[in-house]
Amino acid sequence: MKQKIINSAYTVVRLILAGLFIYAGVTKIINPADFASDVDHYRILPYFFVTVVAVILPWMEVICGGLLLANRWVQSSSLLVLLMMTVFIIAIASAMARGLDIECGCFASGATKVGLPKLIEDIVLWIGAFFVFDRAGRGQRRI
């Protein structure tokens, strides 16, 4: 019974992460200029790297989300999601610490402000990504 609950939780969390990352990536791919502007507002990266991030990150999100959805290479894709979430958490915490009143750039531009609710949401997603990564490493790839 306990294993069945864990298997179900694994599947639900994997699919939630898949959907969120596919959606987030697609919204950024549709309008890369807005996403680049959102990344630039964090004032962390030089402009060249802002452009590189704005072009590459959305495709990484879509690919990782697609792999999670397809239940393929789950450990690798969830590790990348875990690393992306770590970067997102650090960026949001940094913006909060510096008192920046900016959009997070997580989904469509203008969707969500940087703040404690977004930080908590990203920490919960980080925990979910870790759970999927850990379970996938235990042979939980196919349910």
Buried (B, 14 or more C-beta within 10 A) or exposed (E): EEEEEBEEBBBEBBBBBBEBBBBBBBBBBEBBEBBBBBBBBBEBBEEEEBBBBBBEBBEBBBBBBBBBBEBEBBBEBBBBBBBBBBEBBEBBBBBBEEEBEBBBBBBBBEEBEBBEEBBEBBBEBBEBBBBBBBBBEEEBBEE
